[in-house]
Amino acid sequence: MAQGLIEVERKFIPGPETEKRLQELGGTLEHRVTFRDNYYDTPELSLMRADHWLRQRENSGWELKCPGPAGVSGLHTEYRELTVESAIVAQLYEVLGVEVLGAEGVTAVLGPLRLQEVASFVTNRSTWKLVLSRADKEEPPLVVDLDTADFGYAVGEIEALVHEKAEVPAALEKIDKLSSMLGVLAQERAPAKLIMYLQRFRPQDYHLLEVHSSKEKPQGTKDADKSLG
């Protein structure tokens, strides 16, 4: 994803008819892929507790998801995605309050910043694209990812990419419209794959995130189970 774009997304639990429904709505299957994600954080989960999510994806490199502009509440999330390593390292320095002099690349700062692998799993993904308004040839498509992790958890995500904060409400309206067309319940919450992984295999880390999230909710912090994955 190009630097500077805002990712607006909503997760949902797909059903056995979801792909059929996407076809009926005019969706196009872009590809089916399988990949492994490795997530990194400090022993205290300093990144996740600050709503930052560091991932190395097989054959794709490093990515850091950072909070997007606040302003529209609801079941969606907004993130900036950093994929250039120099930008990722600079953001890690800012969040963790530590700088490693002379370091080049994310791998070089893992040890000095006390970043360790906290999760690793394989995902089978089908990616669909769909334009809601067929009359508008300039309208960017919504992207729907349907994922099944190797530990048995399935989750879907509807995503729109925008350039400016002012475009977020319109993107969210399209996401909500497609969610409804796919039969997603209005208030349905679907945890991200990473959150489910922590809950099942690293319950102490999951509890740490849950406690932090519950303390921050009065200030408007996003629920941990709605974040990335």
Secondary structure, 3 states (H helix, E strand, C coil): CCCCCEEEEEEECCCCCHHHHHHHCCCEEEEEEEEEEEEEECCCCHHHHCCCEEEEECCCEEEEEEECCCCCCCCCEEEEEECCHHHHHHHHHHHHCCCCCCCCCHHHHHCCCCCEEEEEEEEEEEEEEECCCCCCCCCCCEEEEEEEECCCCEEEEEEEEECCHHHHHHHHHHHHHHHHHCCCCCCCCCCCHHHHHHHHHCHHHHHHHHHHHHHHHHHCCCCHHHCCC
